[in-house]
Amino acid sequence: MAVPKPLRALAIVSAFSLFYLLFQAFKTPPTIHGPGDLEHELPNEPTLQEYGEPPPPLWRAEGYAADNPNSPRINATLLALVRNEELDGMLVSMRDLERTWNSKFNYPWTFFNDVPFSEDFKRLTQMETKAKCNYELIPKEHWAVPSWINSDLFDESAKMLEEQEVQYGPMVSYHQMCRWNSGMFYKHPALQGVRYYWRVEPKVHFFCDIDYDIFRWMSDHNKTYGFTINLYDAPQTIPTLWPETEKFMAAHPEYLHENSAREWVVDSKRRPEHNIKAHGYSTCHFWSNFEIADMEFWRSKAYEDYFEHLDRAGGFFYERWGDAPVHSIALGLFEDKSKIHWFRDVGYQHIPYFNCPRSPKCKGCVTGRFTDGERFLFKEDCRPNWFKYVGMD
């Protein structure tokens, strides 16, 4: 049956409008440089200064035996989203973290997967720790592509991302992972009685002995979020994330904290081209493959409303919004910046970046090293902005 001319015309106009919006989102603005575009180490690198431990109170490893039901452990877990085929990399991460910290405190591990874990995965991971290991299946409704996502538009957007050489742009599973890490993981039934988590990914390294209960420290010092590495994001992956955030904030000005880190979020001086391409967002973010956080922040009305707004906007699939910028923008706007902590004493590596403090408790990394990769990677360090606007606490 022939389609009436008015409907054909409407379809053509709609398609043209759609592609025009995509073009506007992904087009490249003129090149503008700032002081953050220099390819060299950070002057006065703070990790070269000797550092011991954060301020007390510090809970030491007494009474933390894995089988002690009355231990000082609080409601917290080590958390990993991992596939069966990433077992070897996960074992590397577990060995390092157990050696440097968790063998003293025996917090449980909670592993998540969108398919059931294999018996080998369960057996070999449990062998790495005396602590309890939990193996959880992600509910289909938490992982599936939402019904409001247009598959044709996703395919077209994925092609554009691929043309711009955006890593993982065409991979549906990567988009699903980013969405899950942004706003779904803390809704899992297995975490309903848990407040704090330490996110651990496969193939990461930990270099320094930590002799205090980090979760207890977070609780005692009223901290919401802890990070080690602070980077710039690729602006071509998030062109409408900040515009959508501005829409949300216009509707909810009450969510902006009076002591927020908004200046860090919107800085345009250090790498102005990033700010321009991201339409007002500096692209600075906490590299969330390492994060220690209080899930009460994600469960708050402000964050839940924000995630719902972003989820409906579609950018987790039509662009490549990651959980790192989403978490970071929310923290930078909704939270008291004094509740965000740089764990400078935690030696950490996720290729190609390091956090390596000067401490006799650290071994296996080069003190003060930010990256062992190509020199252009030094440009990606956004710590100077965090230190400028917030400090080194």
RAKABEL-V750498 format. One line per field, one symbol per residue. ss: DSSP state (a for helix, b for strand, c for the rest). phi: phi as a letter, one per 40 degrees, with the letter a starting at -180 (. if undefined). burial: # if it has 16 or more other C-alpha atoms within 10 Angstrom, else .. A space follows every 50 residues. Layout:
BEGIN
ss->???
phi->???
burial->???
END
This chain:
BEGIN
ss->ccccaaaaaaaaaaaaaaaaaaaaaaccccccccaaaccccccccaaacb cccccccccccccccccccccccccbbbbbbccaaaaaaaaaaaaaaaaa aaaaacccbbbbbcccccaaaaaaaaccccccbbbbbccaaaaccccccc aaaaaaaaaaaaaccccccccaaaaaaaaaaaacaaacaaaccccbbbbc ccccbbcbcccccaaaaaaaccccbbbccbbbccaaacccaaaaaaaaaa acaaaccccccaaaaacccccaaaaaaccccccbbbccccbbbbaaaacc aaaaaaaaaaaaacaaaaccccaaaaaaaaaaaaccaaabbbcccccbbb ccbbbccbcccbccccccccbcccaaaaaabcaaaaaaacccc
phi->.ccdddcccccccccccccccccccbcccccbbbcccccaccdfdccccc abbccccbcccbgcddcccbccdbcaacbacacdccddcccdccdccccc acccbfccbbbbacbcccccdcccccccacccbbbbccddccbccccccc ccccdcccccccccfccgdccdccccccccccabccccdcbccbbbabcb bcgbbbbbcbbbcccccdccbfccabbbbbbccccccbcbccdcccdccc cbccccccbcbddccbdbccbdccccccfhbcgcaccccbabaccccccc cdcccccccccccgccbcbbccccccccccccbcbccccbbccccccaab dbbbbbccaccbahbcdgccabcccccccccbddcccccbhbc
burial->.....................#..##.........###..##...##... ........###..###.....##..#########..#..########### ##############..#...##..##.####.#.##.#...####...#. ..##..##.##....#..##.#.#############...##..####### ##################....####################.##..#.. ....###..#########.##########################.##.. .##..##..##.###################################### ..#######.###.#######.....##########..##...
END
